[in-house]
Amino acid sequence: MPTAEENKKIVTAAKKDPDAKPLTAAQLKGMVPLKSVRGRPKSENKKLLVSVRYSPEVLAYFKGTGEGWQSRMDGVLREYVSKQGPRRRA
């Protein structure tokens, strides 16, 4: 961040340049941090990151279905779970 004196020099130079006007207070207020608009939209169904081991045949099959294979694998597992009915924890 520039010091107050450096900032003053920058603003003075910008005011003299017709192509580089400082932002107004309203424009600054309307700005949002770049971090909040980058990346994928937040999902309502958050998924958990886990480490799992699968047999080579299972991975080869799903990876062979192309991009999105992990979502398809999740779909197959979700379908299996829904068919099993409620489970009680021990």
C-alpha positions, 0 to 999 in steps of 0.5 A, a space after each residue: 500500500 502506498 504511503 499517504 504522501 505517495 497516494 497524494 502524488 498518485 491522485 494528483 497525477 491521475 486528476 491531470 490525466 484525462 484518461 485516468 480519473 480516480 473512482 468516485 465514492 459511489 463507484 468505490 462503495 459499489 465494488 466487491 472483492 474479486 475473491 467473492 466473484 471468482 470460482 464456481 458458484 457455491 452449492 447448496 449441497 456441499 460435498 465432503 473431501 475424503 480419501 478413498 481407495 477403489 479397485 483399478 477396474 472401478 476407476 478405469 470404468 468411471 474415468 473411461 466415461 469422460 469428464 464428470 466421472 466423479 459426479 457420475 460415480 457419486 450419482 451411482 453411490 447416491 442411488 445405491 444408498 437411496 435403495 438401501 433405506 435408512 440405516 441406524 448407527 451402531 
